[in-house]
Amino acid sequence: MTDIWLVRHGEAAALWDQSEDPGLSTVGQQQAEGAANRLLKILPTDVDLVTSPMARARETAVPLARQLGSRVVVDGDFSEVRAPVALEQRKNWLRQFMRESWPEQEEQHWLWRKSMINNLLSRKKPSVVFTHFLVINTVLGFVQGVDKVLVAWPANASFHRFRIEGNQLLLIEMGEQMESVVL
């Protein structure tokens, strides 16, 4: 039995169609500190810290890593979904992607999904993974057996607890949700 916490990054300093890889805004930095303080109260003492290579996720990991005196491993399996369009077209592409279901997706997105699920299932030690909105949605959909891409609205700096039992990934606790916006 291995517990995993997926943590959505804090508020980004720029929107999806404004920057390739924004860091955290001032609010996002505060959210990261708050998440670290809340996680410290519930985490086991020996936990792996893993992050997406994207700046907003890496920066969200910093406060917890500092407080635990631990290093953070960067793992591309937990990066945000790659949009196959130019920066200025990302917002529209993302809206469409979130309206779709998994059977409609291209092979690159299926491989992204498979890689992250296999990575989670291979974890032998409790882990905190700093990641993204659609990664959390992808894992939730997989665990719940739902084909829709969008199944939840995880808030910035929220964390969601999963457990590996045998070869199964289970949802233990859903984290804070934000108010949805009309796509």
C-alpha positions as CSV (number, residue, x, y, z in Angstrom):
1,M,0.0,0.0,0.0
2,T,1.5,3.3,-1.1
3,D,-0.1,6.7,-0.8
4,I,0.4,9.4,-3.4
5,W,-0.7,13.1,-3.2
6,L,-1.1,14.9,-6.5
7,V,-0.7,18.7,-5.9
8,R,-1.9,21.2,-8.5
9,H,0.5,24.1,-8.9
10,G,-0.3,27.5,-7.5
11,E,-1.7,30.3,-9.6
12,A,0.5,30.9,-12.6
13,A,1.9,34.3,-13.5
14,A,0.5,34.1,-17.0
15,L,-2.3,32.3,-18.8
16,W,-2.0,29.3,-21.1
17,D,-2.0,31.4,-24.3
18,Q,0.4,34.0,-22.9
19,S,3.6,32.1,-22.0
20,E,5.2,28.8,-22.8
21,D,6.2,28.1,-19.2
22,P,5.2,30.7,-16.6
23,G,6.3,30.6,-13.0
24,L,4.0,31.4,-10.1
25,S,2.3,34.7,-9.4
26,T,2.6,36.3,-6.0
27,V,-0.7,34.7,-5.1
28,G,0.6,31.4,-6.4
29,Q,3.7,31.6,-4.2
30,Q,1.4,32.2,-1.2
31,Q,-0.7,29.2,-2.2
32,A,2.4,27.0,-2.5
33,E,3.4,28.0,1.1
34,G,-0.1,27.2,2.3
35,A,-0.2,23.8,0.6
36,A,3.2,22.9,2.1
37,N,2.0,23.8,5.6
38,R,-1.2,21.7,5.2
39,L,0.7,18.8,3.7
40,L,3.3,18.8,6.5
41,K,0.5,17.9,9.0
42,I,-0.6,14.8,7.1
43,L,2.5,13.4,5.3
44,P,4.5,10.4,6.5
45,T,8.1,11.3,7.5
46,D,9.7,9.5,4.5
47,V,8.1,10.8,1.4
48,D,9.4,11.3,-2.2
49,L,8.9,14.7,-3.8
50,V,8.4,14.7,-7.5
51,T,7.5,17.5,-9.9
52,S,6.6,18.3,-13.4
53,P,9.5,20.0,-15.2
54,M,7.3,23.1,-15.7
55,A,8.2,26.2,-13.7
56,R,4.9,26.7,-12.0
57,A,4.9,23.1,-10.6
58,R,8.6,23.3,-9.7
59,E,8.0,26.5,-7.8
60,T,5.0,25.0,-6.0
61,A,7.3,22.2,-4.7
62,V,9.9,24.6,-3.2
63,P,8.2,25.4,0.1
64,L,7.6,21.7,1.0
65,A,11.0,20.6,-0.1
66,R,12.6,23.4,2.0
67,Q,10.5,22.5,5.1
68,L,11.3,18.8,4.7
69,G,14.9,19.3,3.8
70,S,14.3,17.1,0.8
71,R,15.3,17.3,-2.9
72,V,12.6,17.2,-5.6
73,V,13.0,14.9,-8.6
74,V,11.8,16.3,-11.9
75,D,9.7,13.9,-13.9
76,G,8.4,14.7,-17.4
77,D,5.6,12.1,-17.0
78,F,3.7,14.7,-14.8
79,S,4.1,17.6,-17.2
80,E,1.0,19.4,-18.6
81,V,-0.6,18.1,-21.7
82,R,1.2,19.2,-24.8
83,A,-0.9,21.3,-27.2
84,P,-0.1,20.6,-30.8
85,V,-0.7,24.2,-31.8
86,A,1.0,27.6,-31.6
87,L,1.0,29.6,-28.3
88,E,-1.8,32.0,-29.4
89,Q,-4.0,29.0,-30.4
90,R,-3.6,27.1,-27.1
91,K,-6.6,28.6,-25.3
92,N,-9.0,27.4,-28.0
93,W,-7.3,24.1,-28.3
94,L,-7.4,23.5,-24.6
95,R,-11.1,24.3,-24.4
96,Q,-11.9,21.8,-27.2
97,F,-9.6,19.2,-25.6
98,M,-11.5,19.5,-22.3
99,R,-14.9,19.1,-24.0
100,E,-13.8,15.8,-25.5
101,S,-13.5,12.2,-24.3
102,W,-10.5,10.0,-24.3
103,P,-11.6,7.8,-27.2
104,E,-11.4,11.0,-29.4
105,Q,-7.8,11.8,-28.5
106,E,-4.7,11.4,-30.6
107,E,-2.0,8.8,-29.9
108,Q,0.4,11.3,-28.3
109,H,-2.2,12.1,-25.7
110,W,-2.9,8.4,-25.0
111,L,0.8,7.8,-24.6
112,W,1.0,10.8,-22.2
113,R,-1.9,9.3,-20.1
114,K,-0.4,5.8,-20.1
115,S,3.0,7.0,-19.1
116,M,1.7,9.0,-16.1
117,I,-0.5,6.2,-14.9
118,N,2.3,3.6,-15.2
119,N,4.6,5.9,-13.4
120,L,2.2,6.3,-10.5
121,L,1.5,2.5,-10.3
122,S,5.2,1.8,-10.1
123,R,5.8,4.0,-7.0
124,K,6.9,2.0,-4.0
125,K,7.2,4.9,-1.5
126,P,4.7,7.6,-0.4
127,S,5.0,10.4,-2.9
128,V,3.9,14.0,-3.4
129,V,3.7,14.9,-7.1
130,F,3.5,18.6,-8.1
131,T,1.6,18.7,-11.3
132,H,-1.2,20.2,-13.3
133,F,-5.0,20.6,-13.7
134,L,-5.2,18.1,-16.6
135,V,-2.9,15.6,-15.1
136,I,-5.1,15.4,-12.0
137,N,-8.2,15.1,-14.3
138,T,-6.5,12.4,-16.3
139,V,-5.7,10.4,-13.1
140,L,-9.2,10.9,-11.7
141,G,-10.8,9.8,-14.9
142,F,-8.7,6.7,-15.0
143,V,-9.4,5.8,-11.4
144,Q,-13.1,6.4,-11.8
145,G,-13.4,4.7,-15.2
146,V,-14.6,7.8,-16.9
147,D,-13.9,8.5,-20.6
148,K,-14.4,12.3,-20.3
149,V,-11.2,14.4,-20.3
150,L,-12.6,16.9,-17.7
151,V,-14.0,15.3,-14.6
152,A,-13.1,17.8,-11.9
153,W,-12.0,21.4,-11.3
154,P,-9.0,21.1,-8.9
155,A,-8.2,24.4,-7.3
156,N,-4.7,25.9,-7.4
157,A,-2.4,24.3,-4.8
158,S,-5.1,21.7,-3.9
159,F,-3.9,18.1,-3.2
160,H,-5.7,14.9,-4.0
161,R,-4.8,11.6,-2.2
162,F,-4.6,8.3,-4.1
163,R,-3.4,4.9,-2.9
164,I,-1.8,2.0,-4.7
165,E,-3.1,-1.3,-3.5
166,G,-1.7,-4.2,-5.5
167,N,-1.9,-3.2,-9.1
168,Q,-4.8,-0.8,-8.5
169,L,-4.8,3.0,-8.2
170,L,-7.6,4.2,-5.8
171,L,-8.9,7.6,-5.0
172,I,-8.8,8.2,-1.2
173,E,-9.6,11.8,-0.9
174,M,-10.6,14.5,-3.4
175,G,-9.0,17.9,-2.9
176,E,-10.4,21.3,-3.0
177,Q,-12.3,22.3,-6.2
178,M,-12.6,25.7,-7.8
179,E,-15.8,27.1,-9.2
180,S,-16.1,26.0,-12.8
181,V,-16.1,28.4,-15.6
182,V,-18.1,28.0,-18.8
183,L,-15.9,26.5,-21.5
